[in-house]
Amino acid sequence: MKKIVLIIFTLFLGINTYGQMQRGGRGQMNRMPQTNTEPTEQEIEKRKRDMEERKEEYIDNFILTLEGDEFQKHIVKQNITSFFDAKLAIFKTPFEHSLDRKKAIENLENTHFKELEELISESDMSKIKELIKGDFKEKEVVKEKKKRRKKKKKKKDDG
């Protein structure tokens, strides 16, 4: 009895494995290989527009965290935009060594916002330095923005 159960179990396992191997093998032969196609001009332009819109949204969300008046915020926004553009230009520039690129980026980070130090508060300047380092937490700002909208909507509905 034990031998019969063992033989049936082995046959069942063998047939199951054989079937899976056959399906996998045939499926690979019938499929057309995927080729990587170059993006079209329209796709490239759409991607650039999307990236530009995302950059503007990111900067706008950061500007909401600053304490200065509208004039200061506008100047900071212009400086941050020019900083990101300059950083992108550095990344696109071919360097012989990666150390040269790192030095160029460090130089940009250290010198680009020198003029702003006199114009804005120290807390805002520290926030800008956090942004440069990549420590800006945009999700928190977006959550706070949603809370404000809900409060305004609630007040509007009550009043």
N, C-alpha and C positions, 0 to 999 in steps of 0.2 A: 504494500500500500504506500509506504514511504517512497519507494522508487518511482511509482507511477506519479505521485504528486510532484516529486522532484523533476521528473522528465517533462511533465506538462508545464511546470513553472519555467523551466529552461527553454522549452519551445516557445512559450508565450513571450518571454523576454527577448529571445533571439529574433522572432518575427517582428516584434515591435522595433527593435534596434535596426534591423534590416530595412524596414519601411521608412524609418526616419532618414536613414542614409540615402535611400533612393530619392526621396522627395527633395532633400537638400541638394543632391548632385544634379538632378534634372532641372531644378529651379534656377540654378546658377547658369546652366548652359542655355536656357531659353531667354534669359534676360539680356537686354541690350546694355552694354556698359555705358555708364553715365560719363559724359564729357563735360569738362568745365568750360563754359563759354564766357567770352569776354563780355562785360556789361556794356550795354548800349549807351549812347550819348545821353538819351533821355533818363536812363537809370542813374547815370553819374550825376546829372543835374539835379534830379530829385533827391538823391542822397546828400548832395551839397546843401540844398535848401533845407532839408530836414535837420542836418547838423547845425546849420546857422540858426534855425528856429530854436533848437534845443539849447544852443549856447546862450541865446537871448533869454530864454526862460530860466536857465540856470543862474545867469547874472541877475535877473530881476528878483528871483527868490533870495539871492544873497543880499541884494540892496535892501530888502525888507528888514533885515536884521540890524542895519546900521541906524545910528542915533541922530545923525546930522540932518540939516534942513534939505530941501529939495535941490538947491543949487549944489551943495556938497555931494549929495547922492548922484547927481547928474555927472559931475566931474569924476567921481569915483567910478561910475559905470563906464565912462569913456576910457579911463585909464585901464580898467580891468579888460575891456574889450581889446584895446591895443596890446595889452600884455599877452593875452591868449593868441592874438594874431602873430605877435613877434615870436612867441614860443613855438607856434606851428611852423613859422618860417625857419626857425633853427632846426626843427625836426626834419624838414624837407631838404635842408642844406646837407650835401655830402661832406662828411669829415673823414680824415684819414684814420683817426682813432676815436673811440667812444669817449675817452677822457676829454678830448677837445670839446665834444658836444656837451658833456657834463659841466665843464668850466664855463662854456657860453651860457648855459641855462642858469647856473649859479650866479653869474655876473648879471644876467637879466633880472633874476629874482632880487638881487641885492640893490640894484640901481634904479629899477623902473619906478618904484613908488616913493623915492626920496622926496620929491616935490610935495607929495601928499601929506607927509609927516607934519608939516607946518599948518596945513589947512584943516585936518580932521583930528578928532580926539584920539587919545592913546588906545582906548578900548576898540574903536573902529579900526585903528591900524593893526591891532593884534588880531582882529577878525580877518583882516585882509591877509595877514601872514599865515593864518590857519588855512585860508582858501588856497593860497599859493602852495602850501605843503600838501593839500589834498585832504585836510581834516574837516572841511565844511560838511555838515550833515544836513543835506537838503530835505530829507524826508521829514525831519522835525519841523522845519519851516513850513512845509506843505501842510502838515497836520495842523499847525497853529493857524494857518491861513483858513483852513476849512472850519475850524472852531469859530474864528471871527465871523465868517460868512453866516454860519448857523445862528450866532448870537444876533447879528444884524437882522437876519430874516425873522427871527423870533420876536425881536423888538418891533419890527415893522408890522408883523401880524397882530401883535398885542395892541399896538397903538392905533 
